[in-house]
Amino acid sequence: MKIRGALALQKRQVLIFVVLLGLSRAGNINWIFLGNLARDLGLKVDELSSREARVVSDDNKKYLHLDLLNGDLLLNEKLDQEELCGSTEPCVLHFQVVLENALQFFQVELHVKDLNDHSPTFLDNEILIKISEGTAIGTTFLLESAQDLDVGSNSLQNYTISPNSHFYIKIPDSGDRKIYPELVLDRALDYEVEAEVRLTLTALDGGSPPRSGTTLVLIKVLDINDNALEFPQSLYEVQVPEDRPLGSWIVTISAKDLDARNDRKISYTFFHASEDICKTFEINPMFGEVNLRSPLDFEAIQSYTINIQSTDGGGSFRKMHPSS
Ligand SMILES: *[C@@H]1O[C@H](CO)[C@@H](O)[C@H](O)[C@H]1NC(C)=O
């Protein structure tokens, strides 16, 4: 709080107080000392009560208090600039000090300036977002806003995100004076390359220098079934004597899923198999084991070519080529 000046005019004096208001929303009512009216008006302290001094403001708000015992003029600390002036800047309040007898008026101006004494803060120190790796470029994700108890130019002005190759911040024009950040996907995510992305979101206010607050944005990339299954071998060649007993194991094939999720079951089936093959062999769909189902006869058939398909919901197949 600073008193900028007191103009000593005989009839109409104008006193100007400048107060820097740092907002505090908690606690008891405290009073900010603006100045001593008796001294600034050139009166004796007991004159204030004997001449029935009082403070008169247009809107009759009780934000000012004149202490007649010592002449101190006080401002209710719990008021904030927004309450006093709305968004009008500069915030100047006019009021009068009236002495009843003999009648005398003093014009007083109160210049209220918001002090940038609060940093923007986020409610949470981590924001978790789950984004599927197939998500289209340009998709936006609403992020949590920060709070700043200061007003006017000292309030929140901007958001930035730490440098990265996938996202940028957009601040949509919301119509009102509130600003909130949106995260925009700029380059596709790939779970198999990067399963999570950690970014720092910074909120900046308009003070000079600006104050800032940060939060972690943790992006979990969700895997989609974007990789075909792969067989380590494209051809399994097996020789089997014709006198193998029924149920004998012939070969086991296995496919590899390049999608990193392991809760997806791979299953195996014959693919476009002839009646002969279906009659002679069977495959365990879970383990890819091919077993003998009916006797082989070298004189009748000397080789079989079996296509086996493995699937995880997508599809991919390779051949197996047992010969007897
Ligand atoms: C917000 O920050 C970005 C990145 O630093 C900058 O390009 C932009 O001009 C800023 N916007 C405002 C309104 O200050």
The ligand as a Tripos MOL2 file, in Angstrom:
@<TRIPOS>MOLECULE
LIG
   14    14     1     0     0
SMALL
NO_CHARGES

@<TRIPOS>ATOM
      1 C1          1.2500  -18.6020  -25.6670 C.3       1 LIG1
      2 O1          2.4530  -19.3210  -25.7400 O.3       1 LIG1
      3 C2          2.8200  -19.7130  -27.0460 C.3       1 LIG1
      4 C3          4.0370  -20.5880  -26.9390 C.3       1 LIG1
      5 O2          5.0560  -19.9860  -26.1900 O.3       1 LIG1
      6 C4          3.0620  -18.4760  -27.8950 C.3       1 LIG1
      7 O3          3.4000  -18.8510  -29.1910 O.3       1 LIG1
      8 C5          1.7980  -17.6410  -27.9000 C.3       1 LIG1
      9 O4          2.0130  -16.4480  -28.6080 O.3       1 LIG1
     10 C6          1.3520  -17.3330  -26.4820 C.3       1 LIG1
     11 N1          0.0480  -16.6960  -26.5260 N.am      1 LIG1
     12 C7         -0.2140  -15.6100  -25.8350 C.2       1 LIG1
     13 C8         -1.6110  -15.1000  -25.9440 C.3       1 LIG1
     14 O5          0.6200  -15.0640  -25.1420 O.2       1 LIG1
@<TRIPOS>BOND
     1     1     2 1
     2     1    10 1
     3     2     3 1
     4     3     4 1
     5     3     6 1
     6     4     5 1
     7     6     7 1
     8     6     8 1
     9     8     9 1
    10     8    10 1
    11    10    11 1
    12    11    12 1
    13    12    13 1
    14    12    14 2
@<TRIPOS>SUBSTRUCTURE
     1 LIG1         1 GROUP 0 **** ****
